[in-house]
Amino acid sequence: MELNHEKNINEFRFSTDKKLLDINYIHRFLSERSYWAEGIPIDFVRRSIENSLCVGIYQNTKQVGFARLVTDFATFGYLADVFVDETFRGKGLSKQLMEFIFSFEELKFFRRMILATKDAHGLYSRYGFTLLKNPDRFMERAQPGIYKQMTSTS
Protein backbone atom coordinates (compact mmCIF):
# COMPACT_ATOMS: atom_id res chain seq x y z
CA MET A 1 0.00 0.00 0.00
CA GLU A 2 1.41 3.40 -0.93
CA LEU A 3 0.32 6.43 1.05
CA ASN A 4 0.61 9.88 -0.42
CA HIS A 5 1.11 12.47 2.29
CA GLU A 6 3.02 15.71 2.07
CA LYS A 7 3.31 18.80 4.24
CA ASN A 8 5.45 21.92 4.18
CA ILE A 9 6.50 23.29 7.57
CA ASN A 10 8.58 26.45 7.45
CA GLU A 11 11.44 25.75 5.03
CA PHE A 12 11.07 21.96 5.22
CA ARG A 13 9.00 19.48 3.24
CA PHE A 14 7.81 16.18 4.75
CA SER A 15 6.77 13.58 2.20
CA THR A 16 5.95 9.89 1.81
CA ASP A 17 6.89 9.99 -1.88
CA LYS A 18 9.61 7.32 -2.22
CA LYS A 19 10.76 8.81 -5.53
CA LEU A 20 12.16 11.78 -3.58
CA LEU A 21 14.29 9.64 -1.24
CA ASP A 22 18.05 9.89 -1.60
CA ILE A 23 18.93 6.21 -1.11
CA ASN A 24 22.67 6.88 -1.10
CA TYR A 25 22.31 9.51 1.63
CA ILE A 26 20.08 7.23 3.74
CA HIS A 27 22.53 4.37 3.31
CA ARG A 28 25.51 6.54 4.27
CA PHE A 29 23.74 7.80 7.38
CA LEU A 30 22.57 4.36 8.51
CA SER A 31 25.78 2.49 7.72
CA GLU A 32 28.27 5.11 8.92
CA ARG A 33 26.52 7.32 11.49
CA SER A 34 23.81 5.26 13.19
CA TYR A 35 24.42 2.95 16.14
CA TRP A 36 21.72 0.49 15.07
CA ALA A 37 22.58 -0.25 11.43
CA GLU A 38 26.34 0.21 11.24
CA GLY A 39 27.69 -1.40 8.08
CA ILE A 40 24.28 -2.19 6.56
CA PRO A 41 24.63 -3.02 2.83
CA ILE A 42 22.90 -0.63 0.43
CA ASP A 43 20.83 -3.49 -1.03
CA PHE A 44 19.32 -4.08 2.43
CA VAL A 45 18.49 -0.38 2.70
CA ARG A 46 16.81 -0.44 -0.72
CA ARG A 47 14.78 -3.54 0.17
CA SER A 48 13.74 -2.10 3.55
CA ILE A 49 12.51 1.08 1.83
CA GLU A 50 10.63 -0.84 -0.86
CA ASN A 51 8.72 -2.78 1.81
CA SER A 52 7.95 0.02 4.28
CA LEU A 53 6.11 3.29 4.60
CA CYS A 54 8.85 5.92 4.43
CA VAL A 55 8.97 9.61 5.22
CA GLY A 56 11.67 11.95 4.04
CA ILE A 57 12.41 15.44 5.31
CA TYR A 58 13.76 17.86 2.71
CA GLN A 59 15.14 21.36 2.64
CA ASN A 60 14.51 22.30 -0.97
CA THR A 61 15.65 19.08 -2.70
CA LYS A 62 18.26 18.09 -0.10
CA GLN A 63 17.21 15.25 2.18
CA VAL A 64 17.86 16.02 5.87
CA GLY A 65 15.89 13.33 7.69
CA PHE A 66 14.13 10.00 7.39
CA ALA A 67 11.80 7.55 9.12
CA ARG A 68 10.52 4.14 8.14
CA LEU A 69 7.42 2.32 9.38
CA VAL A 70 7.20 -1.44 8.88
CA THR A 71 3.47 -2.12 8.91
CA ASP A 72 0.53 -4.18 7.76
CA PHE A 73 -1.46 -0.90 7.45
CA ALA A 74 -4.20 -2.31 9.66
CA THR A 75 -3.16 -3.27 13.18
CA PHE A 76 0.57 -2.97 13.76
CA GLY A 77 3.63 -0.87 13.02
CA TYR A 78 7.33 -0.86 13.89
CA LEU A 79 8.90 2.57 13.67
CA ALA A 80 12.53 2.26 12.57
CA ASP A 81 15.52 4.10 11.12
CA VAL A 82 14.40 7.50 12.39
CA PHE A 83 17.03 10.21 12.04
CA VAL A 84 17.58 13.90 11.44
CA ASP A 85 20.95 14.95 10.04
CA GLU A 86 23.17 16.38 12.78
CA THR A 87 23.46 19.75 11.02
CA PHE A 88 19.65 20.17 11.15
CA ARG A 89 19.03 19.10 14.74
CA GLY A 90 17.65 21.58 17.25
CA LYS A 91 15.06 22.92 14.80
CA GLY A 92 12.16 20.74 16.03
CA LEU A 93 12.29 18.49 12.96
CA SER A 94 12.05 15.23 14.92
CA LYS A 95 8.89 16.48 16.66
CA GLN A 96 7.44 17.68 13.36
CA LEU A 97 8.31 14.30 11.82
CA MET A 98 6.42 12.43 14.56
CA GLU A 99 3.42 14.79 14.28
CA PHE A 100 3.41 14.31 10.50
CA ILE A 101 3.47 10.51 10.79
CA PHE A 102 0.80 10.39 13.50
CA SER A 103 -1.49 12.63 11.44
CA PHE A 104 -2.01 9.83 8.88
CA GLU A 105 -5.58 8.58 9.12
CA GLU A 106 -4.41 5.12 8.01
CA LEU A 107 -2.35 4.69 11.20
CA LYS A 108 -4.78 5.99 13.83
CA PHE A 109 -6.36 2.68 14.80
CA PHE A 110 -3.33 0.45 15.16
CA ARG A 111 -3.57 -1.94 18.08
CA ARG A 112 0.16 -1.58 18.66
CA MET A 113 3.11 0.42 17.42
CA ILE A 114 6.59 -0.27 18.73
CA LEU A 115 10.09 1.07 18.35
CA ALA A 116 13.53 0.62 19.82
CA THR A 117 15.68 3.52 20.98
CA LYS A 118 18.82 3.97 23.00
CA ASP A 119 18.53 7.68 23.68
CA ALA A 120 15.28 9.29 22.45
CA HIS A 121 12.78 8.17 25.09
CA GLY A 122 11.83 11.79 25.83
CA LEU A 123 10.88 12.44 22.22
CA TYR A 124 8.82 9.30 21.74
CA SER A 125 7.02 9.53 25.08
CA ARG A 126 5.45 12.79 23.85
CA TYR A 127 3.66 10.72 21.21
CA GLY A 128 2.29 8.01 23.49
CA PHE A 129 5.16 5.53 23.54
CA THR A 130 5.84 3.94 26.91
CA LEU A 131 8.11 1.24 28.22
CA LEU A 132 6.65 -2.21 27.60
CA LYS A 133 3.78 -2.88 30.01
CA ASN A 134 4.33 -6.62 29.73
CA PRO A 135 7.94 -7.18 28.72
CA ASP A 136 7.59 -10.85 29.63
CA ARG A 137 5.31 -11.25 26.60
CA PHE A 138 7.90 -9.96 24.15
CA MET A 139 10.83 -11.86 22.78
CA GLU A 140 13.49 -10.96 20.30
CA ARG A 141 16.10 -12.60 18.16
CA ALA A 142 18.81 -9.98 18.21
CA GLN A 143 21.92 -10.04 16.06
CA PRO A 144 23.78 -6.84 16.88
CA GLY A 145 26.64 -6.10 14.57
CA ILE A 146 25.31 -8.52 11.91
CA TYR A 147 26.18 -6.19 9.02
CA LYS A 148 29.78 -5.81 10.17
CA GLN A 149 30.02 -9.60 10.52
CA MET A 150 28.76 -10.02 6.95
CA THR A 151 31.45 -7.75 5.52
CA SER A 152 34.25 -9.37 7.54
CA THR A 153 33.36 -12.88 6.29
CA SER A 154 32.97 -11.97 2.63
N, C-alpha and C positions, 0 to 999 in steps of 0.2 A: 504494500500500500504506500503510495507516495502522497505526502501532505504538502500543500503549497501555502506556506505562511511567510509573510515578510513584514517587517516594521522598521521604520527609520526613527532613531532616537538620537537627537542632537546630530553629531557628525557621523554616526555609526549606523550601519544597516545590519539587521539580523534577518537571516533567510534560511529556509529549509531547501532551497534549490541546490541540489548536488552538483549541477553544472558549474556553479560558482566556486566550489571548493578547490583549494590549492593543495592537491594531494601531496606534492613534494614538501610543501611547508608543514603540513600536518605530520607527515612521516618524520621529517627532521626534528620537529618539536618532541614527538612521542619517543623516538628512538634515542635522541641525544640529550633531551632536557627534562623528561619526565622520570619520576622514580618508579612508576608502575609498568612501563612498557619499554624500558631501556633495551636497545638493540633489536626492536621489532622489525622484521623484514617489510619492505614496502608492499609486497604482494599481500601480506596479512592485513595491512592498513587498508588497501584497496577493497579487499573482500569484506572487511568489517564495515566499511562505509556503504558498500553495495547492499548489505543486509541489515541496515539500521536506519532509523530516523536520525538525520544529522542536521545540526544548526551551525552555520558559520557566522562570524562577526566580521564586518568589513569596514574599513575606513577608505572611502572611495572604492577602488578595486583591490586594495591590499587586505588580505586576510589577517586578522589580529586575534582571533579566538575560535573556539570549536567546542562542541559537545555532541555526544552520540547517545541515542537511546535504543537499546535492544528491546524489542517489544513485539507482542502479538497483536497490538492495537485494540485489545478488548479488555484484558484483565490485569496485565502485568507489564512492568518495565524495569530495566536495569540501566541506570544512568552511568555513563562511562566516558572516559577520555575527555573530561572537561578541563579546559585551560584557557587562560587569557595570556597573551604574550607579555613578558615581563615589562616591556617598555610602555605598555598600555594599562598596567595595573594602577589601582588607586583612583580610577575614574568611574567606579560603580558598574563596570561592564559585567562582572560576574553576577551581580544582583539583577541587572537588566536581562541577562541571559536566562536566569532562572524564571523571572517573571514572564518573559517571552514564551518559554517552553510550557509553563504551567497555565498559560492563557489558551492553549489549544483545546478546543472542545472535545476532540477525540481522546484526550488523556484524562479527562476529569473524573471518570468513573472507574478508574483502575482499582482493583482490590488491593494491590500492593505495588509499590515502587521501591527499589532498593538501590544502594550505591555503596561504594567503599571509598574511604578517604583517610589519609594519615593526618591531615592538618587543616581541614576546612569545615570542621563540625559547626562552627559558629555561623557560617554562611548557610549551610544546608538546613540547620535547625529553624531558620527563619521561614523556611518553606515546608515545614511540617515533618521533616525527617527527625527521627529519634533513634536512640540506641535500640537494638533488638529487644522487644518485650519478652520474647521466648527464644533466647539464643540456643537453648537445648534442642530446638526443632530444626535448626539450620545446620547444614554440613557443607563442607567445601572440599574440593580436590585442588589444592594450591600447588603451583609449580613456579615459585618465584625464580626469576633469572633464566627462564626457559629459552628466551630469545638469544641470550648470550651463550648459553650451552649449545644451541643449534649452530651458531657461527663458529664456535671453537671445535666442533666435531666435523665440520664440513671442509 
